[in-house]
């Protein structure tokens, strides 16, 4: 009886560990996705509007210098909001049980036939 109890405790511990690992994995993937959105959005802004603040240039005009300050403010705001959402996601994930669905294959079992062939 004592051996069965130890097995059940170990199974429960393994399941808890698996759930924690699954949650951490999901948390990391979601964080990476949000960061990719932030960086991608900023990249799009830089590529389409970067000429306004002399993106890639070494010497800036006074207007470009002013626009660069505006862009830096917008950039900081985007990162702050994105990081805030990442924290909210992490907090929200604590309310859920998470389990990774692992792929698997079920193979049919073919029994032996004892039929004589003519």
C-alpha positions in Angstrom: 0.0 0.0 0.0 2.8 2.4 0.9 4.5 1.8 -2.5 1.2 2.7 -4.3 1.0 6.0 -2.4 4.6 6.9 -3.3 3.8 6.1 -7.0 0.7 8.4 -6.8 2.6 11.2 -5.2 5.4 10.9 -7.8 2.8 10.9 -10.6 1.2 14.0 -9.2 4.5 15.7 -8.9 5.4 14.8 -12.5 2.0 16.2 -13.7 2.6 19.4 -11.7 6.1 19.7 -13.2 4.8 19.1 -16.7 2.0 21.7 -16.2 4.6 24.3 -15.0 6.9 23.6 -17.9 4.0 23.8 -20.4 2.9 27.1 -18.9 6.4 28.5 -18.9 6.8 27.5 -22.6 3.5 29.1 -23.5 4.5 32.3 -21.6 7.8 32.5 -23.4 6.2 32.0 -26.8 3.5 34.6 -26.2 6.2 37.1 -24.9 8.2 36.5 -28.1 5.1 37.1 -30.2 4.2 40.4 -28.5 7.8 41.6 -28.8 7.9 40.6 -32.5 4.7 42.7 -33.1 6.3 45.7 -31.4 9.6 45.5 -33.3 7.8 44.8 -36.6 5.5 47.8 -36.1 8.5 50.0 -35.4 10.3 48.6 -38.4 7.4 49.4 -40.6 7.3 53.0 -39.3 11.0 53.4 -39.8 10.9 52.0 -43.3 7.9 54.1 -44.5 8.4 57.3 -42.5 12.1 57.3 -41.4 12.9 60.0 -44.0 11.1 62.4 -41.7 13.8 62.1 -39.0 16.7 61.2 -41.2 16.7 57.5 -40.5 20.1 56.1 -41.5 21.6 59.5 -42.1 24.4 61.0 -40.1 23.7 64.7 -40.3 20.2 65.9 -39.5 18.4 69.1 -40.4 16.8 71.0 -37.5 13.3 69.7 -38.6 14.7 66.1 -38.8 16.1 66.5 -35.3 12.7 67.6 -34.0 11.0 64.6 -35.7 13.6 62.3 -34.3 12.6 63.4 -30.8 9.0 62.7 -31.7 9.8 59.3 -33.1 11.8 58.4 -30.0 8.8 59.3 -27.8 6.5 57.2 -29.9 9.0 54.3 -29.9 9.3 54.4 -26.1 5.5 54.5 -25.8 5.1 51.5 -28.0 7.6 49.5 -26.0 6.1 50.5 -22.7 2.6 49.5 -23.8 3.8 46.2 -25.2 5.8 45.4 -22.1 2.8 46.2 -20.0 0.7 43.8 -22.1 3.3 41.1 -21.6 3.0 41.5 -17.8 -0.8 41.2 -18.1 -0.5 38.1 -20.2 1.8 36.5 -17.6 -0.6 37.4 -14.8 -3.5 36.1 -16.7 -1.8 32.8 -17.5 -1.6 32.1 -13.7 -5.4 31.7 -13.8 -5.2 28.7 -16.2 -4.0 25.1 -16.2 -1.9 24.7 -19.3 -0.8 21.4 -20.9 1.1 21.0 -24.1 -0.6 18.8 -26.6 2.0 16.5 -27.9 1.6 14.8 -31.2 1.3 11.1 -31.4 0.5 8.3 -33.8 -1.8 5.5 -33.1 -0.9 2.5 -35.1 -3.4 -0.3 -35.7 -2.6 -3.7 -34.3 -2.9 -6.4 -36.9 -3.5 -9.8 -35.5 -1.9 -13.0 -36.9 -4.1 -15.0 -39.3 -3.9 -18.7 -39.2 -5.6 -19.2 -42.5 -4.3 -21.7 -45.1 -3.8 -20.3 -48.5 -4.6 -22.5 -51.4 
